[in-house]
Amino acid sequence: ELSLATLEEFLNEAGAELYYPRLKGQDLEFARPGQAPAFVKGALGIEEPPAHSVVLPPSSLDLVFVPGVAFGQSGERIGMGAGYYDRFLASIPKVTRIALAFDFQLFPRLEQEPWDQKMHWIGTETRHISISP
């Protein structure tokens, strides 16, 4: 999996307010880590902000870095199959969606279902693709 530690450090130094995904039942929300512990293991074993963290209203997000297993050059995305990001992104259609991936995760085209949400920008170690909404 791609490490975003350098990007996270850069954004923190630039003064960005970073919020991280957290599961709440079948929904995804974004919270700002606060006091220790900054992160805890969530329901799926993924580190996420703890329950006492401040949650940001989805409409306040400027952009979302979206994980995925595979991406198409027209912005298609295949996730892990539970639909957390697709449901979340459908609720905020105007937010900028960025996928950072490895070259081997990029395909010319991927089949999509009606509920699948597309990316606006995909970056790999050798290229970047800007997709018009």
Backbone hydrogen bonds, N-H to C=O, Kabsch-Sander energy under -0.5 kcal/mol:
donor,donor_aa,acceptor,acceptor_aa,energy
8,E,4,L,-3.0
9,E,5,A,-2.4
10,F,6,T,-2.4
11,L,7,L,-2.7
12,N,8,E,-2.4
13,E,9,E,-2.4
14,A,10,F,-1.7
15,G,12,N,-1.4
16,A,11,L,-2.6
18,L,16,A,-0.7
20,Y,31,A,-3.3
22,R,29,E,-2.4
24,K,27,D,-2.9
27,D,24,K,-1.8
29,E,22,R,-2.5
30,F,56,L,-0.5
31,A,20,Y,-2.7
32,R,54,V,-2.7
40,V,48,E,-2.8
42,G,46,I,-2.5
45,G,42,G,-1.9
48,E,40,V,-2.6
53,S,50,P,-2.1
54,V,32,R,-0.9
56,L,30,F,-2.8
60,S,57,P,-2.5
61,L,58,P,-1.7
64,V,96,T,-2.7
66,V,64,V,-0.6
66,V,98,I,-3.3
69,V,78,I,-3.1
70,A,78,I,-1.5
71,F,105,Q,-2.9
72,G,76,E,-2.1
73,Q,107,F,-1.5
75,G,72,G,-2.0
78,I,70,A,-2.7
87,R,83,G,-2.7
88,F,84,Y,-2.2
89,L,85,Y,-3.2
90,A,86,D,-1.9
91,S,87,R,-1.0
91,S,88,F,-0.9
92,I,88,F,-0.5
92,I,89,L,-1.0
95,V,92,I,-1.6
96,T,62,D,-1.5
98,I,64,V,-2.8
98,I,96,T,-0.5
99,A,121,W,-2.6
101,A,123,G,-2.8
105,Q,102,F,-1.9
106,L,103,D,-2.0
107,F,71,F,-2.9
116,D,113,E,-1.6
119,M,75,G,-2.5
120,H,97,R,-2.4
121,W,97,R,-1.5
122,I,129,I,-2.5
123,G,99,A,-2.8
124,T,127,R,-3.2
129,I,122,I,-3.1
131,I,120,H,-3.1
131,I,129,I,-0.5
